[in-house]
Amino acid sequence: MYENYSSLKIITRRIAVIVIGLLALPIMLLRDDRARFYSYLHRVWCKTSQKPVWLAQAEAAGRDIW
């Protein structure tokens, strides 16, 4: 149902995240919303398929603990 990304696409996305994160670092150090920005970059880093990151993480965690 969901298509996995190729290794080249995953590596390209991760390199882009590193470059954008490093270029934005001097600006983001002065902003209050830097956590939201870097949280977004983390979601981009973790994405390896068309499946939403939250769904992939929920499936990897297994069932809820009550």
PDB file of N, CA, C and O in Angstrom:
ATOM      1  N   MET A   1       0.810  -1.180   0.000  1.00  0.00           N
ATOM      2  CA  MET A   1       0.000   0.000   0.000  1.00  0.00           C
ATOM      3  C   MET A   1       0.868   1.264   0.000  1.00  0.00           C
ATOM      4  O   MET A   1       0.615   2.188  -0.773  1.00  0.00           O
ATOM      5  N   TYR A   2       1.886   1.306   0.861  1.00  0.00           N
ATOM      6  CA  TYR A   2       2.802   2.430   0.880  1.00  0.00           C
ATOM      7  C   TYR A   2       4.086   2.032   0.167  1.00  0.00           C
ATOM      8  O   TYR A   2       4.552   0.900   0.294  1.00  0.00           O
ATOM      9  N   GLU A   3       4.644   2.957  -0.573  1.00  0.00           N
ATOM     10  CA  GLU A   3       5.864   2.697  -1.326  1.00  0.00           C
ATOM     11  C   GLU A   3       7.078   3.154  -0.521  1.00  0.00           C
ATOM     12  O   GLU A   3       7.121   4.291  -0.050  1.00  0.00           O
ATOM     13  N   ASN A   4       8.056   2.275  -0.364  1.00  0.00           N
ATOM     14  CA  ASN A   4       9.306   2.634   0.311  1.00  0.00           C
ATOM     15  C   ASN A   4      10.168   3.462  -0.620  1.00  0.00           C
ATOM     16  O   ASN A   4      10.224   3.202  -1.822  1.00  0.00           O
ATOM     17  N   TYR A   5      10.844   4.463  -0.062  1.00  0.00           N
ATOM     18  CA  TYR A   5      11.743   5.285  -0.847  1.00  0.00           C
ATOM     19  C   TYR A   5      13.031   4.523  -1.139  1.00  0.00           C
ATOM     20  O   TYR A   5      13.433   3.643  -0.377  1.00  0.00           O
ATOM     21  N   SER A   6      13.664   4.870  -2.243  1.00  0.00           N
ATOM     22  CA  SER A   6      14.946   4.252  -2.580  1.00  0.00           C
ATOM     23  C   SER A   6      16.024   4.780  -1.635  1.00  0.00           C
ATOM     24  O   SER A   6      15.870   5.830  -1.012  1.00  0.00           O
ATOM     25  N   SER A   7      17.108   4.030  -1.548  1.00  0.00           N
ATOM     26  CA  SER A   7      18.223   4.449  -0.682  1.00  0.00           C
ATOM     27  C   SER A   7      18.770   5.804  -1.094  1.00  0.00           C
ATOM     28  O   SER A   7      19.148   6.609  -0.242  1.00  0.00           O
ATOM     29  N   LEU A   8      18.814   6.061  -2.397  1.00  0.00           N
ATOM     30  CA  LEU A   8      19.318   7.347  -2.884  1.00  0.00           C
ATOM     31  C   LEU A   8      18.438   8.495  -2.407  1.00  0.00           C
ATOM     32  O   LEU A   8      18.948   9.542  -2.008  1.00  0.00           O
ATOM     33  N   LYS A   9      17.129   8.310  -2.445  1.00  0.00           N
ATOM     34  CA  LYS A   9      16.223   9.365  -2.000  1.00  0.00           C
ATOM     35  C   LYS A   9      16.349   9.604  -0.492  1.00  0.00           C
ATOM     36  O   LYS A   9      16.310  10.748  -0.039  1.00  0.00           O
ATOM     37  N   ILE A  10      16.497   8.540   0.273  1.00  0.00           N
ATOM     38  CA  ILE A  10      16.649   8.679   1.725  1.00  0.00           C
ATOM     39  C   ILE A  10      17.946   9.419   2.056  1.00  0.00           C
ATOM     40  O   ILE A  10      17.950  10.327   2.887  1.00  0.00           O
ATOM     41  N   ILE A  11      19.031   9.035   1.414  1.00  0.00           N
ATOM     42  CA  ILE A  11      20.326   9.689   1.652  1.00  0.00           C
ATOM     43  C   ILE A  11      20.278  11.147   1.233  1.00  0.00           C
ATOM     44  O   ILE A  11      20.819  12.007   1.929  1.00  0.00           O
ATOM     45  N   THR A  12      19.638  11.440   0.105  1.00  0.00           N
ATOM     46  CA  THR A  12      19.511  12.823  -0.368  1.00  0.00           C
ATOM     47  C   THR A  12      18.710  13.664   0.617  1.00  0.00           C
ATOM     48  O   THR A  12      19.081  14.801   0.911  1.00  0.00           O
ATOM     49  N   ARG A  13      17.605  13.105   1.133  1.00  0.00           N
ATOM     50  CA  ARG A  13      16.791  13.826   2.120  1.00  0.00           C
ATOM     51  C   ARG A  13      17.597  14.103   3.380  1.00  0.00           C
ATOM     52  O   ARG A  13      17.521  15.200   3.934  1.00  0.00           O
ATOM     53  N   ARG A  14      18.365  13.127   3.836  1.00  0.00           N
ATOM     54  CA  ARG A  14      19.134  13.304   5.069  1.00  0.00           C
ATOM     55  C   ARG A  14      20.269  14.302   4.900  1.00  0.00           C
ATOM     56  O   ARG A  14      20.562  15.062   5.823  1.00  0.00           O
ATOM     57  N   ILE A  15      20.908  14.314   3.748  1.00  0.00           N
ATOM     58  CA  ILE A  15      21.942  15.319   3.482  1.00  0.00           C
ATOM     59  C   ILE A  15      21.317  16.707   3.454  1.00  0.00           C
ATOM     60  O   ILE A  15      21.888  17.659   3.986  1.00  0.00           O
ATOM     61  N   ALA A  16      20.141  16.825   2.834  1.00  0.00           N
ATOM     62  CA  ALA A  16      19.445  18.108   2.786  1.00  0.00           C
ATOM     63  C   ALA A  16      19.076  18.582   4.191  1.00  0.00           C
ATOM     64  O   ALA A  16      19.186  19.770   4.492  1.00  0.00           O
ATOM     65  N   VAL A  17      18.640  17.666   5.049  1.00  0.00           N
ATOM     66  CA  VAL A  17      18.295  18.030   6.428  1.00  0.00           C
ATOM     67  C   VAL A  17      19.522  18.553   7.160  1.00  0.00           C
ATOM     68  O   VAL A  17      19.435  19.550   7.877  1.00  0.00           O
ATOM     69  N   ILE A  18      20.654  17.902   6.989  1.00  0.00           N
ATOM     70  CA  ILE A  18      21.881  18.349   7.654  1.00  0.00           C
ATOM     71  C   ILE A  18      22.283  19.738   7.164  1.00  0.00           C
ATOM     72  O   ILE A  18      22.615  20.612   7.965  1.00  0.00           O
ATOM     73  N   VAL A  19      22.251  19.938   5.851  1.00  0.00           N
ATOM     74  CA  VAL A  19      22.653  21.229   5.287  1.00  0.00           C
ATOM     75  C   VAL A  19      21.707  22.338   5.739  1.00  0.00           C
ATOM     76  O   VAL A  19      22.157  23.404   6.160  1.00  0.00           O
ATOM     77  N   ILE A  20      20.398  22.093   5.656  1.00  0.00           N
ATOM     78  CA  ILE A  20      19.421  23.106   6.071  1.00  0.00           C
ATOM     79  C   ILE A  20      19.548  23.388   7.568  1.00  0.00           C
ATOM     80  O   ILE A  20      19.488  24.542   7.992  1.00  0.00           O
ATOM     81  N   GLY A  21      19.722  22.343   8.358  1.00  0.00           N
ATOM     82  CA  GLY A  21      19.868  22.527   9.796  1.00  0.00           C
ATOM     83  C   GLY A  21      21.089  23.348  10.159  1.00  0.00           C
ATOM     84  O   GLY A  21      21.021  24.219  11.026  1.00  0.00           O
ATOM     85  N   LEU A  22      22.195  23.078   9.505  1.00  0.00           N
ATOM     86  CA  LEU A  22      23.423  23.829   9.793  1.00  0.00           C
ATOM     87  C   LEU A  22      23.345  25.272   9.305  1.00  0.00           C
ATOM     88  O   LEU A  22      23.827  26.186   9.975  1.00  0.00           O
ATOM     89  N   LEU A  23      22.736  25.474   8.134  1.00  0.00           N
ATOM     90  CA  LEU A  23      22.602  26.842   7.618  1.00  0.00           C
ATOM     91  C   LEU A  23      21.640  27.671   8.470  1.00  0.00           C
ATOM     92  O   LEU A  23      21.830  28.877   8.633  1.00  0.00           O
ATOM     93  N   ALA A  24      20.622  27.029   9.005  1.00  0.00           N
ATOM     94  CA  ALA A  24      19.630  27.749   9.805  1.00  0.00           C
ATOM     95  C   ALA A  24      20.058  27.926  11.256  1.00  0.00           C
ATOM     96  O   ALA A  24      19.443  28.714  11.976  1.00  0.00           O
ATOM     97  N   LEU A  25      21.076  27.230  11.702  1.00  0.00           N
ATOM     98  CA  LEU A  25      21.469  27.258  13.108  1.00  0.00           C
ATOM     99  C   LEU A  25      21.722  28.660  13.654  1.00  0.00           C
ATOM    100  O   LEU A  25      21.195  28.980  14.720  1.00  0.00           O
ATOM    101  N   PRO A  26      22.498  29.514  12.985  1.00  0.00           N
ATOM    102  CA  PRO A  26      22.735  30.854  13.567  1.00  0.00           C
ATOM    103  C   PRO A  26      21.447  31.657  13.741  1.00  0.00           C
ATOM    104  O   PRO A  26      21.309  32.398  14.715  1.00  0.00           O
ATOM    105  N   ILE A  27      20.518  31.519  12.820  1.00  0.00           N
ATOM    106  CA  ILE A  27      19.251  32.244  12.903  1.00  0.00           C
ATOM    107  C   ILE A  27      18.355  31.633  13.964  1.00  0.00           C
ATOM    108  O   ILE A  27      17.731  32.346  14.750  1.00  0.00           O
ATOM    109  N   MET A  28      18.293  30.302  13.983  1.00  0.00           N
ATOM    110  CA  MET A  28      17.372  29.615  14.892  1.00  0.00           C
ATOM    111  C   MET A  28      17.810  29.735  16.354  1.00  0.00           C
ATOM    112  O   MET A  28      16.981  29.580  17.250  1.00  0.00           O
ATOM    113  N   LEU A  29      19.078  30.002  16.613  1.00  0.00           N
ATOM    114  CA  LEU A  29      19.527  30.182  17.992  1.00  0.00           C
ATOM    115  C   LEU A  29      18.870  31.402  18.640  1.00  0.00           C
ATOM    116  O   LEU A  29      18.745  31.472  19.863  1.00  0.00           O
ATOM    117  N   LEU A  30      18.455  32.354  17.816  1.00  0.00           N
ATOM    118  CA  LEU A  30      17.862  33.580  18.334  1.00  0.00           C
ATOM    119  C   LEU A  30      16.337  33.537  18.368  1.00  0.00           C
ATOM    120  O   LEU A  30      15.710  34.452  18.901  1.00  0.00           O
ATOM    121  N   ARG A  31      15.736  32.499  17.812  1.00  0.00           N
ATOM    122  CA  ARG A  31      14.274  32.425  17.724  1.00  0.00           C
ATOM    123  C   ARG A  31      13.694  31.531  18.813  1.00  0.00           C
ATOM    124  O   ARG A  31      14.341  30.601  19.293  1.00  0.00           O
ATOM    125  N   ASP A  32      12.468  31.838  19.183  1.00  0.00           N
ATOM    126  CA  ASP A  32      11.791  31.050  20.219  1.00  0.00           C
ATOM    127  C   ASP A  32      11.168  29.773  19.671  1.00  0.00           C
ATOM    128  O   ASP A  32      10.931  28.836  20.433  1.00  0.00           O
ATOM    129  N   ASP A  33      10.897  29.713  18.368  1.00  0.00           N
ATOM    130  CA  ASP A  33      10.218  28.549  17.784  1.00  0.00           C
ATOM    131  C   ASP A  33      11.177  27.555  17.135  1.00  0.00           C
ATOM    132  O   ASP A  33      10.788  26.806  16.239  1.00  0.00           O
ATOM    133  N   ARG A  34      12.425  27.550  17.588  1.00  0.00           N
ATOM    134  CA  ARG A  34      13.410  26.658  16.981  1.00  0.00           C
ATOM    135  C   ARG A  34      13.085  25.179  17.201  1.00  0.00           C
ATOM    136  O   ARG A  34      13.438  24.341  16.371  1.00  0.00           O
ATOM    137  N   ALA A  35      12.422  24.853  18.303  1.00  0.00           N
ATOM    138  CA  ALA A  35      12.077  23.460  18.567  1.00  0.00           C
ATOM    139  C   ALA A  35      11.117  22.940  17.501  1.00  0.00           C
ATOM    140  O   ALA A  35      11.237  21.798  17.058  1.00  0.00           O
ATOM    141  N   ARG A  36      10.172  23.770  17.094  1.00  0.00           N
ATOM    142  CA  ARG A  36       9.227  23.357  16.056  1.00  0.00           C
ATOM    143  C   ARG A  36       9.947  23.133  14.726  1.00  0.00           C
ATOM    144  O   ARG A  36       9.639  22.179  14.012  1.00  0.00           O
ATOM    145  N   PHE A  37      10.898  23.997  14.388  1.00  0.00           N
ATOM    146  CA  PHE A  37      11.657  23.870  13.145  1.00  0.00           C
ATOM    147  C   PHE A  37      12.490  22.586  13.133  1.00  0.00           C
ATOM    148  O   PHE A  37      12.482  21.838  12.155  1.00  0.00           O
ATOM    149  N   TYR A  38      13.204  22.344  14.228  1.00  0.00           N
ATOM    150  CA  TYR A  38      14.046  21.155  14.270  1.00  0.00           C
ATOM    151  C   TYR A  38      13.227  19.879  14.429  1.00  0.00           C
ATOM    152  O   TYR A  38      13.677  18.803  14.034  1.00  0.00           O
ATOM    153  N   SER A  39      12.042  19.985  14.999  1.00  0.00           N
ATOM    154  CA  SER A  39      11.127  18.850  15.047  1.00  0.00           C
ATOM    155  C   SER A  39      10.674  18.476  13.631  1.00  0.00           C
ATOM    156  O   SER A  39      10.575  17.298  13.289  1.00  0.00           O
ATOM    157  N   TYR A  40      10.406  19.485  12.829  1.00  0.00           N
ATOM    158  CA  TYR A  40      10.046  19.239  11.433  1.00  0.00           C
ATOM    159  C   TYR A  40      11.206  18.572  10.688  1.00  0.00           C
ATOM    160  O   TYR A  40      10.999  17.621   9.934  1.00  0.00           O
ATOM    161  N   LEU A  41      12.411  19.069  10.900  1.00  0.00           N
ATOM    162  CA  LEU A  41      13.574  18.455  10.247  1.00  0.00           C
ATOM    163  C   LEU A  41      13.744  17.002  10.694  1.00  0.00           C
ATOM    164  O   LEU A  41      14.136  16.152   9.894  1.00  0.00           O
ATOM    165  N   HIS A  42      13.455  16.714  11.954  1.00  0.00           N
ATOM    166  CA  HIS A  42      13.555  15.337  12.437  1.00  0.00           C
ATOM    167  C   HIS A  42      12.543  14.436  11.729  1.00  0.00           C
ATOM    168  O   HIS A  42      12.862  13.297  11.386  1.00  0.00           O
ATOM    169  N   ARG A  43      11.322  14.939  11.508  1.00  0.00           N
ATOM    170  CA  ARG A  43      10.319  14.150  10.782  1.00  0.00           C
ATOM    171  C   ARG A  43      10.769  13.883   9.356  1.00  0.00           C
ATOM    172  O   ARG A  43      10.562  12.788   8.834  1.00  0.00           O
ATOM    173  N   VAL A  44      11.388  14.884   8.717  1.00  0.00           N
ATOM    174  CA  VAL A  44      11.903  14.690   7.356  1.00  0.00           C
ATOM    175  C   VAL A  44      13.013  13.643   7.378  1.00  0.00           C
ATOM    176  O   VAL A  44      13.080  12.799   6.484  1.00  0.00           O
ATOM    177  N   TRP A  45      13.886  13.687   8.389  1.00  0.00           N
ATOM    178  CA  TRP A  45      14.990  12.732   8.531  1.00  0.00           C
ATOM    179  C   TRP A  45      14.464  11.307   8.664  1.00  0.00           C
ATOM    180  O   TRP A  45      15.010  10.391   8.049  1.00  0.00           O
ATOM    181  N   CYS A  46      13.419  11.108   9.451  1.00  0.00           N
ATOM    182  CA  CYS A  46      12.900   9.770   9.751  1.00  0.00           C
ATOM    183  C   CYS A  46      12.086   9.168   8.616  1.00  0.00           C
ATOM    184  O   CYS A  46      11.878   7.955   8.590  1.00  0.00           O
ATOM    185  N   LYS A  47      11.627   9.971   7.693  1.00  0.00           N
ATOM    186  CA  LYS A  47      10.720   9.500   6.656  1.00  0.00           C
ATOM    187  C   LYS A  47      11.458   8.618   5.649  1.00  0.00           C
ATOM    188  O   LYS A  47      12.407   9.059   5.000  1.00  0.00           O
ATOM    189  N   THR A  48      11.011   7.371   5.530  1.00  0.00           N
ATOM    190  CA  THR A  48      11.642   6.434   4.605  1.00  0.00           C
ATOM    191  C   THR A  48      10.654   5.858   3.599  1.00  0.00           C
ATOM    192  O   THR A  48      11.031   5.031   2.768  1.00  0.00           O
ATOM    193  N   SER A  49       9.400   6.283   3.663  1.00  0.00           N
ATOM    194  CA  SER A  49       8.395   5.813   2.710  1.00  0.00           C
ATOM    195  C   SER A  49       7.286   6.853   2.611  1.00  0.00           C
ATOM    196  O   SER A  49       7.355   7.914   3.230  1.00  0.00           O
ATOM    197  N   GLN A  50       6.264   6.533   1.824  1.00  0.00           N
ATOM    198  CA  GLN A  50       5.123   7.435   1.686  1.00  0.00           C
ATOM    199  C   GLN A  50       4.237   7.394   2.921  1.00  0.00           C
ATOM    200  O   GLN A  50       3.365   8.246   3.096  1.00  0.00           O
ATOM    201  N   LYS A  51       4.461   6.407   3.773  1.00  0.00           N
ATOM    202  CA  LYS A  51       3.671   6.272   5.000  1.00  0.00           C
ATOM    203  C   LYS A  51       3.983   7.442   5.929  1.00  0.00           C
ATOM    204  O   LYS A  51       5.148   7.812   6.077  1.00  0.00           O
ATOM    205  N   PRO A  52       2.959   8.035   6.561  1.00  0.00           N
ATOM    206  CA  PRO A  52       3.227   9.112   7.503  1.00  0.00           C
ATOM    207  C   PRO A  52       4.155   8.646   8.630  1.00  0.00           C
ATOM    208  O   PRO A  52       4.064   7.506   9.085  1.00  0.00           O
ATOM    209  N   VAL A  53       5.036   9.527   9.071  1.00  0.00           N
ATOM    210  CA  VAL A  53       6.019   9.181  10.102  1.00  0.00           C
ATOM    211  C   VAL A  53       5.327   8.712  11.376  1.00  0.00           C
ATOM    212  O   VAL A  53       5.760   7.736  11.989  1.00  0.00           O
ATOM    213  N   TRP A  54       4.246   9.401  11.787  1.00  0.00           N
ATOM    214  CA  TRP A  54       3.558   9.031  13.025  1.00  0.00           C
ATOM    215  C   TRP A  54       2.990   7.622  12.945  1.00  0.00           C
ATOM    216  O   TRP A  54       2.979   6.902  13.943  1.00  0.00           O
ATOM    217  N   LEU A  55       2.512   7.216  11.756  1.00  0.00           N
ATOM    218  CA  LEU A  55       1.949   5.880  11.592  1.00  0.00           C
ATOM    219  C   LEU A  55       3.051   4.820  11.650  1.00  0.00           C
ATOM    220  O   LEU A  55       2.879   3.775  12.276  1.00  0.00           O
ATOM    221  N   ALA A  56       4.164   5.090  11.006  1.00  0.00           N
ATOM    222  CA  ALA A  56       5.289   4.151  11.027  1.00  0.00           C
ATOM    223  C   ALA A  56       5.823   3.975  12.450  1.00  0.00           C
ATOM    224  O   ALA A  56       6.150   2.860  12.855  1.00  0.00           O
ATOM    225  N   GLN A  57       5.913   5.068  13.207  1.00  0.00           N
ATOM    226  CA  GLN A  57       6.406   4.984  14.576  1.00  0.00           C
ATOM    227  C   GLN A  57       5.409   4.259  15.474  1.00  0.00           C
ATOM    228  O   GLN A  57       5.806   3.513  16.369  1.00  0.00           O
ATOM    229  N   ALA A  58       4.115   4.475  15.237  1.00  0.00           N
ATOM    230  CA  ALA A  58       3.102   3.795  16.031  1.00  0.00           C
ATOM    231  C   ALA A  58       3.123   2.286  15.773  1.00  0.00           C
ATOM    232  O   ALA A  58       2.973   1.499  16.708  1.00  0.00           O
ATOM    233  N   GLU A  59       3.304   1.881  14.526  1.00  0.00           N
ATOM    234  CA  GLU A  59       3.384   0.472  14.193  1.00  0.00           C
ATOM    235  C   GLU A  59       4.639  -0.155  14.767  1.00  0.00           C
ATOM    236  O   GLU A  59       4.617  -1.307  15.200  1.00  0.00           O
ATOM    237  N   ALA A  60       5.742   0.597  14.774  1.00  0.00           N
ATOM    238  CA  ALA A  60       6.998   0.065  15.304  1.00  0.00           C
ATOM    239  C   ALA A  60       6.921  -0.107  16.824  1.00  0.00           C
ATOM    240  O   ALA A  60       7.560  -0.998  17.385  1.00  0.00           O
ATOM    241  N   ALA A  61       6.142   0.741  17.480  1.00  0.00           N
ATOM    242  CA  ALA A  61       6.030   0.658  18.936  1.00  0.00           C
ATOM    243  C   ALA A  61       5.164  -0.505  19.376  1.00  0.00           C
ATOM    244  O   ALA A  61       5.261  -0.946  20.521  1.00  0.00           O
ATOM    245  N   GLY A  62       4.335  -0.999  18.506  1.00  0.00           N
ATOM    246  CA  GLY A  62       3.459  -2.099  18.871  1.00  0.00           C
ATOM    247  C   GLY A  62       2.179  -1.590  19.489  1.00  0.00           C
ATOM    248  O   GLY A  62       1.712  -0.504  19.146  1.00  0.00           O
ATOM    249  N   ARG A  63       1.607  -2.353  20.391  1.00  0.00           N
ATOM    250  CA  ARG A  63       0.331  -1.959  20.980  1.00  0.00           C
ATOM    251  C   ARG A  63       0.547  -0.967  22.115  1.00  0.00           C
ATOM    252  O   ARG A  63       1.655  -0.814  22.627  1.00  0.00           O
ATOM    253  N   ASP A  64      -0.527  -0.305  22.492  1.00  0.00           N
ATOM    254  CA  ASP A  64      -0.473   0.641  23.612  1.00  0.00           C
ATOM    255  C   ASP A  64      -0.320  -0.114  24.922  1.00  0.00           C
ATOM    256  O   ASP A  64      -0.813  -1.232  25.073  1.00  0.00           O
ATOM    257  N   ILE A  65       0.364   0.509  25.860  1.00  0.00           N
ATOM    258  CA  ILE A  65       0.539  -0.081  27.178  1.00  0.00           C
ATOM    259  C   ILE A  65      -0.437   0.618  28.127  1.00  0.00           C
ATOM    260  O   ILE A  65      -0.357   1.833  28.304  1.00  0.00           O
ATOM    261  N   TRP A  66      -1.338  -0.122  28.727  1.00  0.00           N
ATOM    262  CA  TRP A  66      -2.325   0.447  29.673  1.00  0.00           C
ATOM    263  C   TRP A  66      -2.181  -0.182  31.002  1.00  0.00           C
ATOM    264  O   TRP A  66      -2.917   0.159  31.929  1.00  0.00           O
TER     265      TRP A  66
END
